[in-house]
Structure formats: structure tokens, C-alpha cells
Amino acid sequence: MARRKHSAPRRGSLGVRPRKRASRLVPRIKSWPQVDFDTPRPLAFLGYKAGMTHVIVIDDRPGRRTYGQEIFVPVTVIETPPMIPVAARFYEATVHGFKTLTELWVDPPESLQIWRRVKTLSVDEDHRERVMRKIEANINNVARVALLLASQPTLTGGLSKKVPDIIEVKIGGGDIKSQIEYALNILGKEIKITDVFNPGQFIDVIGVTKGKGFQGVIKRFGVKELPRWHKHRKGSRRIGSRSPGIGALSTVPQPGQMGFHRRTEYNKRIIMIGSNGYEITPAGGFPHYGIVRSDYIVLAGTVQGPPKRPIVLRWPIRPPKWTPEGPPKVVYVSLESKI
């Protein structure tokens, strides 16, 4: 009887089940880090993936063989136009978790076209007064303050859509009263990427991967292809035995959806942050995206998803022990055509 002669790791990870399509294109942030800022600031930002290029930097990581030398680093460019806080949400802590106490909406600028996303938004003159009275009456019960940030895709160079994407972002730093004051003062004003992150630091990247559709077990799990012998009449690009007579186990590789999964990548380092997109756009523009026209952020390594995919950038929830003093010195940025 055929059997494996030596032990081997199982094919495919069980840590990312179920392998199904993401429920939303713009991911919802489920966990937030504990920070100790002196002043309040948002803990996340939204951008749109433009593409990849490469840079040459001076390695500033102590203990590395290449410390102080020029190294080649592949980078991902994410366009991050300013975001506008359209609402502030206040939570209270209960035995069942955080529950919404109240929320304050503002009438955003007409250029944002928020009506394309929120159909029932009606902000009257008494709305702010009612919310403020409720906050003052429950000031000791407020346990968390968050902002609803709306993106401005019309400011980008690679997107043709007008509908803004809205994400909920927690405010970190300071005490609760300073967070409430910050949220009330920032409503309706623009927040830039430099107000949230600093060049050189590490961040987490949350997004939806590139979709591959319905795939078989060879591509989906990387199982071994069986011999194509004439007596193996049941096929080669499949598993040998799916299950015993009791029924198939959930751990057995089977065909199904591959890609378009929500994934979080930890500790991506910010190489540089800029406001002039033409400084980072290669000749002919990024493939399938175009020209970066607004603020941008450059991350070391790759980022999940195709071009134009919304990417959520969050403060690191499990940062490394080494904290950079600043960004590495960039010697060269490749602006050659990527087409």
C-alpha cells in the first residue's frame, strides 16, 4: 500500500480558515494597540495602493552585516489623500463590551460628496446641542472615542470613483477628556498622513488580497501532484483520499475560493512620506494605476492586493523591540518605467 516514507508538514495552513471571500472591500479594524502619546491623534489611516518600485538606502539597523552600507529595498507606494472626519463616536464600557453612547455628525464640504455613501445624513441645528448635552451628562462613562474618517478618492491620480470610503478610527493618547475635545475640534477638517504617522516607524497593513477565483487543491494548498500513470484512473491533480467512511474532515484540502481574503501584515516600515506624488511616480505612471497626485507613503516590502485596492494603515499592535530614531537615508529612488 502506498504511504509517505518520511514525515512532512501538512500542506496548507489551518490558521486562516475559512478561506472565503472577504465580507467588505474596505476592512474594519477589529483590534487597537495601547499607545502612550502625550496628545491625542488617530491610530489609523486609509490609502490606495499605487504600485511598487525600488530604492537604495543606507542600512540603519544595528547588528546587521550591511549596517552603514547601501542596500537595495523593494518598496510599495500607497497614495494617501487627506481624510475628513465626518462624525465622532463615543463609547461606554459595559459587561458586554463597548457600546455606542452617542455620535456627532457634521455637514461635510460639498466636494466630499458624502451623500453618495450616506444616503440618510441629516444634520440639523439642534443635533450638536443634543449630543453635547448627552456627553456632558455622561462624561464619566465615556471609555473610548473614535472618528469616522472619509477618504477623498477624487484627489488621487489613479482612481476614477467619486464615492468616499469611510472607516472608524480610534483616538489614542492623552486622557478621555482631551480625546473628546480633540474629536470635537477636528470634525469637518482635513487630517493628513503626517498627522498620524512618522517616517521611519513601523505600522500594520490591513487589506484584501488579490482574488484568484475557484481553484483546485494543487494551487490552493500546494499538495503533491500524483503520478500520471495509466492505472491512476482517478486523476493526478487531486488528493489521494479525501476521508474515511465517516465523512470528510474540515482539515482535508478541497477545491474552493482562493484569494480575496482579509489579511493583516505586521510591522511594515515607513521608508518615506511625501506630498508631491510626481517625485515617486515612475516614467509612464504605475501600471494599472497612473500618476500619484496627492500625499503618499512608501513602505518597505510588498502589500497585499492589486493596484487601486483600499489599504488600511494602523499603528503597530505588536511592535518590534527595536525602535528606529528616524527614517533611513534614501540614496536613490527608481523612476524607470514599470510597464
C-alpha positions in Angstrom: 0.0 0.0 0.0 1.3 3.4 -0.9 2.3 5.6 2.0 4.6 8.5 2.8 8.1 7.2 3.6 9.1 10.2 5.7 7.2 12.7 7.8 6.4 16.1 6.4 4.5 19.2 7.4 0.9 19.4 6.3 0.1 21.2 3.1 -1.7 24.4 3.7 -2.3 26.5 6.8 -5.2 25.9 9.2 -4.7 29.3 10.8 -6.6 31.2 8.0 -9.8 29.2 7.8 -12.4 29.7 6.5 -10.9 30.5 3.1 -13.8 32.5 1.9 -14.2 35.9 0.2 -13.9 39.0 2.4 -17.2 40.4 3.5 -16.2 44.0 2.6 -13.6 45.6 0.4 -12.6 48.2 3.0 -11.7 46.2 6.1 -13.0 47.0 9.5 -10.3 47.4 12.2 -11.1 44.9 15.0 -8.2 45.5 17.4 -6.4 48.6 18.5 -2.9 49.0 20.1 -2.2 50.6 23.5 -0.3 53.8 23.0 1.0 56.5 25.3 1.0 59.7 23.3 1.1 63.0 25.1 -1.5 64.4 22.7 -4.4 62.7 21.1 -4.2 61.5 17.5 -5.9 59.0 15.2 -4.4 55.5 15.2 -5.2 54.6 11.6 -5.4 56.0 8.1 -6.7 54.9 4.7 -4.8 54.8 1.4 -4.9 53.3 -2.1 -2.2 51.0 -3.4 -0.4 52.5 -6.4 2.3 50.0 -7.2 5.9 49.0 -6.5 9.4 50.3 -7.2 12.8 50.0 -5.5 15.0 52.3 -3.6 18.6 52.3 -2.3 19.0 53.3 1.3 21.7 53.4 3.9 21.1 50.4 6.3 20.5 51.8 9.8 19.6 48.5 11.5 22.3 47.9 14.2 23.8 44.5 14.3 23.3 43.8 10.6 26.1 42.8 8.3 25.2 45.6 6.0 24.9 48.3 8.7 26.0 51.6 7.3 26.1 50.3 3.7 23.9 50.9 0.7 21.2 48.2 0.3 18.5 47.5 -2.3 15.0 47.6 -0.9 11.8 46.8 -2.8 9.0 49.3 -1.7 5.3 49.8 -2.2 3.8 53.2 -2.9 0.4 53.9 -1.3 -1.4 57.2 -2.2 -2.9 58.7 0.9 -5.0 61.8 0.2 -6.2 63.8 3.2 -9.2 62.4 5.0 -12.1 64.3 6.5 -13.7 63.4 9.9 -17.5 63.3 9.3 -18.5 62.1 12.7 -17.3 61.4 16.2 -18.5 58.3 18.1 -18.4 57.9 21.8 -18.4 54.5 23.6 -19.2 53.4 27.1 -17.8 50.2 28.7 -20.4 47.6 29.7 -20.2 44.0 30.8 -20.9 43.0 27.2 -18.1 45.2 25.8 -18.0 48.7 24.3 -21.5 50.1 23.4 -22.2 53.3 21.5 -23.2 56.0 23.8 -23.8 58.7 21.1 -22.3 60.1 18.0 -22.0 63.6 16.5 -22.2 64.2 12.7 -21.2 67.3 10.8 -22.2 68.6 7.5 -19.0 67.9 5.4 -17.9 70.0 2.4 -19.9 69.6 -0.8 -16.7 68.5 -2.6 -16.6 65.3 -0.5 -19.9 64.1 -1.9 -20.7 62.2 1.3 -24.3 61.8 0.0 -23.0 59.1 -2.3 -22.1 56.9 0.7 -24.5 58.0 3.4 -28.0 58.4 2.0 -29.9 59.4 5.2 -27.5 62.0 6.6 -29.5 65.0 8.0 -27.6 67.3 10.4 -29.9 70.0 11.8 -29.1 72.8 14.2 -30.2 71.0 17.3 -28.2 67.9 16.6 -25.0 69.1 18.1 -26.7 70.6 21.1 -28.5 67.3 21.9 -25.3 65.3 21.5 -23.3 67.7 23.7 -25.9 67.6 26.4 -25.7 63.8 26.4 -21.9 63.8 26.5 -21.8 66.3 29.4 -24.3 64.2 31.4 -22.3 61.0 30.8 -18.7 62.4 30.8 -17.6 59.9 33.4 -19.0 57.0 31.4 -17.2 57.7 28.1 -14.5 55.0 27.7 -13.5 55.3 24.1 -13.6 58.0 21.4 -13.5 57.3 17.7 -13.7 59.2 14.4 -15.4 58.3 11.2 -12.9 59.3 8.5 -14.0 59.7 4.9 -11.4 59.4 2.1 -11.2 61.7 -0.9 -10.7 59.5 -3.9 -11.2 62.4 -6.3 -7.8 63.8 -5.2 -6.0 60.7 -6.3 -4.4 60.2 -9.7 -5.4 56.6 -10.3 -9.0 56.3 -9.2 -12.0 57.4 -11.2 -14.6 56.8 -8.5 -16.3 59.6 -6.5 -17.8 57.6 -3.6 -15.7 58.1 -0.5 -14.6 55.2 1.7 -15.4 55.6 5.4 -13.5 53.8 8.2 -13.8 54.1 12.0 -10.6 55.0 13.7 -9.9 55.1 17.4 -8.3 58.1 19.0 -5.3 57.3 21.2 -3.1 59.3 23.5 -3.9 61.7 26.4 -6.9 61.2 28.6 -10.5 60.8 27.7 -11.4 64.5 28.2 -8.6 65.6 25.8 -9.7 62.9 23.3 -13.2 64.3 23.4 -12.0 67.8 22.9 -9.8 66.8 20.0 -12.6 64.9 18.3 -15.0 67.8 18.6 -12.4 70.3 17.3 -11.2 68.2 14.3 -14.7 67.4 12.9 -15.0 68.7 9.3 -11.3 69.5 9.0 -8.7 67.6 6.9 -6.4 65.1 8.5 -3.1 64.3 6.6 -1.0 61.2 6.8 1.7 63.2 8.6 -0.8 63.9 11.4 -1.0 60.1 12.1 2.4 58.5 11.3 6.1 59.4 11.3 8.7 58.5 8.7 10.8 55.5 9.8 8.3 53.9 12.2 6.6 50.5 11.9 2.9 50.1 11.0 0.5 47.3 10.4 -1.2 47.0 7.0 -4.7 45.6 6.6 -6.3 44.8 3.3 -7.9 42.3 1.0 -5.7 40.1 -1.1 -5.9 39.7 -4.9 -8.7 37.4 -5.9 -7.9 34.1 -7.8 -11.4 32.7 -8.1 -12.2 29.0 -7.7 -9.0 26.9 -7.7 -8.1 23.3 -7.2 -6.1 21.7 -4.4 -2.7 21.9 -6.2 -2.8 25.7 -6.5 -4.9 26.4 -3.4 -3.0 24.2 -0.9 0.2 23.2 -2.7 -0.4 19.4 -2.3 1.7 17.0 -4.2 0.6 16.1 -7.7 0.1 12.3 -8.1 1.8 10.3 -10.8 0.2 10.4 -14.2 0.3 6.6 -14.6 -2.3 4.9 -16.8 -3.6 2.9 -13.9 -4.2 6.0 -11.8 -7.5 6.5 -13.4 -8.9 8.9 -10.8 -6.7 11.8 -11.8 -3.4 13.3 -10.7 -4.1 16.9 -9.7 -6.2 15.9 -6.7 -5.7 14.4 -3.2 -5.3 10.7 -2.8 -8.0 10.1 -0.2 -10.5 12.7 0.9 -11.8 10.9 4.0 -12.6 7.6 5.7 -16.2 6.4 5.7 -17.3 8.6 8.5 -17.2 11.7 6.2 -14.7 14.4 5.1 -12.8 16.3 7.7 -12.6 20.1 7.6 -8.8 19.9 7.6 -8.6 18.0 4.3 -7.6 20.1 1.3 -10.5 20.7 -1.1 -11.1 23.0 -4.1 -12.7 26.3 -3.4 -12.2 30.1 -3.2 -8.6 31.3 -3.4 -7.7 34.9 -2.8 -9.8 38.0 -1.9 -9.2 37.3 1.7 -8.8 39.8 4.5 -5.2 39.8 5.8 -3.1 41.8 8.2 0.6 42.2 7.8 2.5 43.3 10.9 5.4 45.7 11.2 5.9 47.3 7.8 8.5 50.1 8.0 7.8 53.5 6.5 10.7 54.5 4.3 9.4 57.9 3.4 6.3 60.2 3.4 5.8 62.9 0.8 3.3 65.4 -0.5 4.4 65.7 -4.2 3.4 62.5 -5.9 5.4 63.3 -9.1 8.6 62.6 -7.0 7.8 59.0 -6.7 5.8 58.2 -9.9 7.9 56.2 -12.4 8.0 57.2 -16.1 4.7 56.4 -17.7 2.9 56.1 -14.3 2.3 53.0 -12.3 0.8 50.1 -14.3 -2.9 49.9 -13.9 -2.9 53.0 -11.7 -1.4 56.0 -13.2 0.1 59.1 -11.6 0.3 59.8 -7.8 -1.1 63.3 -7.4 -1.6 63.7 -3.7 0.2 62.7 -0.5 1.9 59.3 -0.5 3.6 56.8 1.8 6.4 54.4 0.9 6.5 51.1 2.7 9.3 48.5 2.7 8.3 45.3 1.1 5.1 44.2 -0.5 1.5 44.9 0.3 -1.5 42.7 -0.3 -4.0 43.4 -3.1 -3.9 44.7 -6.7 -3.4 48.4 -7.6 -6.3 50.7 -6.5 -7.1 48.5 -3.6 -8.0 50.3 -0.4 -5.4 49.7 2.3 -5.8 50.5 6.0 -2.7 51.6 7.8 -2.7 51.2 11.6 -0.2 51.8 14.4 1.6 48.5 15.3 -0.3 46.3 17.7 2.9 44.2 18.4 5.8 46.4 17.5 9.4 45.0 17.4 11.8 45.7 20.2 14.0 47.9 18.0 12.6 51.4 17.6 14.1 53.5 14.8 15.2 57.0 15.6 14.0 58.1 12.2 13.8 57.1 8.5 16.7 55.6 6.7 18.7 57.8 4.4 17.4 57.3 0.8 20.1 57.5 -1.7 18.2 56.6 -4.9 14.6 56.1 -6.0 13.9 54.1 -9.2 11.7 56.1 -11.5 12.2 53.9 -14.5 9.2 52.7 -16.4 7.5 49.6 -14.8 5.5 48.8 -18.0 
